[in-house]
Amino acid sequence: MTPVLDDFLQDATLRLHDLWQARGGREMGPFELQALNDTLEAFFGDKDELPECEPEFASDLGPREICLPCYGITISLAGPDPDGNRGGAITGDLHEADADEYNAAMDAIESLVLAHACAGVDVEDLGYIEGIETAVQAIASNL
């Protein structure tokens, strides 16, 4: 892996941890942070550079709905604003009753998937979907 990707993975791990805590999750220990980093590495590990997001691709698309074949995830994307930025909403079956820490982690995954979709990342790609499934399974196993 290139140093840029290593920095990217470390930054992604720390941002997910911050989102986790902001939504009520407890502080992760070093082993949990390493497990999260390993999960991200498993998803991005076969890439030799950062994923490319083409802003002009995202701004060319009108409003649309994306239904992913995992966890009932549905993304509703709005058309781009005058600056070419997109917004949207995400729903799914990831949350469980009375499981605050787990739900905080699921919120972080949903936020990341929605941000990627808004930026033009192909969240319907089989590899991306496998990454979502792996992350959810890793979180469920570690909580």
N, C-alpha and C positions, 0 to 999 in steps of 0.2 A: 504494500500500500504506500501511496505517496504521503509525505508529511502533511500536505494540505488536507487530505482526507482524514488523517488521524486527528488533526485539529478540529475538523468538521464533526467527527464522531464525539470527541470530548465535549465540544460546545453543545451538540445536540443532547448528550447525556445530561449535562448540567442544566440546560434549559428545561428538559422534561422534569428533572428533579425540582426545579424552582416552581414549575406549574403544579406539580404534585403537591408541594407544600402550600402554595397559594390557595389551593382548593381544599385544604384541610388534611392533607396527608402528613404523616410523621416524617421526621428527618431520616433519610436512608443512611445506613452504615456503609463502610467501604466495600463489603462483599455484595450488598445490594446494588450499589452504584456500578460495580464491576459487572454484575449480571445484566444490568440495563445496558451498559456499554457493549457487552458481548452480543446482546440481542440486536442492537443497532449495527454492530459490525457484521453479524450474520446476514442482515438485510442488505447492507451496502458493501460488504466485503469483496464481492466479485467485481466491483467497479474500480477502475484505476484512476478515476477522476471524479470530481463532484458532479452530481446530476445537473443537467442543464435545463433551465427553465427559460423559455422564450417568451418574454413579455408580449411581443407582438402577436404570438399565437393566442395567448389568453385574451387579449383585447379584441381579436377578430371574432370571437365566439359570442353569440347572443345568450340570452337566458336558457338554461337547460337543466335537466335533472339527470343525475347519475345514480344508478342502483347497483351497488356492489354485491357480489354473491357470497358475502360473509357477514354474519351478525346483523342482518337486516339493515345495513348501512345505506342510507339514501342521502345524497347531497343535492341541494337545490342551489344552483349558481345564478346570480343576477347578472345582467349584462354589465359591461364595463362602464364606469363613470367617465366623465370628460377627460380625466387624466389617464385612463386606461386601466384603472384598478378595478378588481372584481370583489364582490362580497358574496356571502351565501349563508346557508344554514345546513346543519347536519343532524340527522336522527338515526337511531339504531337501537339494537337490543343488547347493548353492552352492559347496561347498569343492572344492579341487583338491589333489592330492598335491604335496608339496614346494613350496608357495607360501605361506609364512608371512605375508607382508604382505597378500597378497590375502585369505587366510583370516581374518586379523584384521579386515579391513574387512567381510567377509561375516558374521562374528560380530556386528559392530556393527549391521548391517542386521537380522539375525535378532533381536537383542535389542530393537531398536526396534519391529519388527513385533509381537513377542510382548507387549511392554509395552502397545502400543496395543490389541491384542486383549483383554488382561486388563482394560484400562480401559474397554472397551466401544466403542472406535472400530470402525466397520464396515470391517474390512480386506478384505472381499470386494467392496467398491465398485470399479468399473472404474477410476476415477481413482486410487484408492490402489494398485491392482495396477500400473497404468502407472507410478506413482511408484517402486515397487520395481524394475521393469524398467529405468527410466531410471537410477536410482542404481547398480544393478549394472553396467550398460553403461558408465557414467561411470568407475567405479572400475577396471573392466577396461581401459579405454582409457588411464587415467592411471598404471597401474602397470607 
